């Protein structure tokens, strides 16, 4: 999965800039679906609620198109289990940061 993402790193960074991403990491964790690419994302905190949803959907659509498969965007608050969140944090690889 990491190699697949690395091949498209310039396009990933371009999509992040366009959709106001503050930080993006790829998650390489065996507890998540293996047939998908999983990203941990943090958007700019100055985005309004309306634009937040638009940026989220357009970023996910852009990644789905770029990689030709389902991409899941996760937020730290997406994980109800704190232990799973800690495991995810250990397995993440930073790709983009503003």
C-alpha positions as CSV (number, residue, x, y, z in Angstrom):
1,X,0.0,0.0,0.0
2,X,2.8,2.5,0.9
3,X,4.5,1.9,-2.5
4,X,1.2,2.5,-4.3
5,X,0.7,5.8,-2.5
6,X,4.4,6.8,-3.0
7,X,3.9,6.5,-6.8
8,X,1.3,9.3,-6.7
9,X,2.8,11.5,-3.9
10,X,2.8,14.6,-6.1
11,X,-0.9,14.2,-6.9
12,X,-1.7,13.4,-3.3
13,X,0.0,16.6,-2.1
14,X,-1.8,18.6,-4.8
15,X,-5.2,17.2,-3.7
16,X,-4.3,18.0,-0.1
17,X,-3.4,21.6,-0.9
18,X,-6.6,22.1,-3.0
19,X,-8.9,20.7,-0.3
20,X,-7.3,22.5,2.7
21,X,-5.8,19.5,4.4
22,X,-3.5,20.4,7.3
23,X,-2.1,16.9,7.8
24,X,-2.4,13.6,5.9
25,X,-0.9,10.2,6.9
26,X,-1.3,6.8,5.3
27,X,-2.4,4.2,7.8
28,X,-0.7,0.8,7.5
29,X,-2.6,-1.2,10.1
30,X,-3.6,-4.8,9.8
31,X,-6.9,-4.3,11.7
32,X,-8.3,-2.2,8.8
33,X,-9.7,-3.5,5.5
34,X,-6.8,-4.6,3.3
35,X,-8.4,-3.9,-0.1
36,X,-8.7,-0.2,0.7
37,X,-6.2,2.7,1.3
38,X,-6.7,4.3,4.6
39,X,-5.7,7.9,5.4
40,X,-5.7,9.8,8.7
41,X,-6.7,13.3,7.8
42,X,-6.8,16.7,9.6
43,X,-8.3,19.7,7.8
44,X,-7.6,23.3,8.4
45,X,-9.5,24.4,11.4
46,X,-10.6,27.6,9.7
47,X,-12.9,25.8,7.2
48,X,-16.6,26.5,7.7
49,X,-18.9,23.6,8.3
50,X,-20.4,23.8,4.8
51,X,-17.0,23.9,3.1
52,X,-15.6,21.2,5.4
53,X,-18.1,18.7,4.1
54,X,-17.4,19.7,0.5
55,X,-13.6,19.4,1.0
56,X,-14.0,16.0,2.6
57,X,-16.2,14.6,-0.2
58,X,-14.1,16.1,-3.0
59,X,-10.9,14.9,-1.4
60,X,-12.2,11.4,-1.0
61,X,-13.5,11.3,-4.6
62,X,-10.2,12.6,-5.8
63,X,-8.3,9.9,-4.0
64,X,-10.8,7.2,-5.2
65,X,-10.1,8.3,-8.8
66,X,-6.4,8.6,-8.4
67,X,-5.9,5.2,-6.9
68,X,-8.8,3.4,-8.7
69,X,-10.1,1.9,-5.5
70,X,-12.0,2.9,-2.4
71,X,-10.1,5.2,-0.1
72,X,-11.2,5.7,3.5
73,X,-10.6,9.0,5.3
74,X,-10.3,8.7,9.0
75,X,-10.2,11.4,11.7
76,X,-8.8,10.8,15.2
77,X,-12.3,11.2,16.5
78,X,-13.5,8.4,14.1
79,X,-12.1,5.8,16.5
80,X,-14.4,5.0,19.4
81,X,-11.7,2.6,20.8
82,X,-8.8,4.6,22.2
83,X,-6.6,1.5,22.0
84,X,-7.3,1.2,18.3
85,X,-6.5,4.9,17.8
86,X,-3.1,4.4,19.5
87,X,-2.3,1.4,17.3
88,X,-3.3,3.5,14.2
89,X,-1.1,6.4,15.4
90,X,1.9,3.9,15.7
91,X,1.3,2.7,12.1
92,X,0.7,6.0,10.3
93,X,3.2,7.5,7.9
94,X,3.1,11.2,7.4
95,X,2.6,12.2,3.7
96,X,1.6,15.9,3.9
97,X,1.7,18.6,6.5
98,X,1.2,22.4,6.3
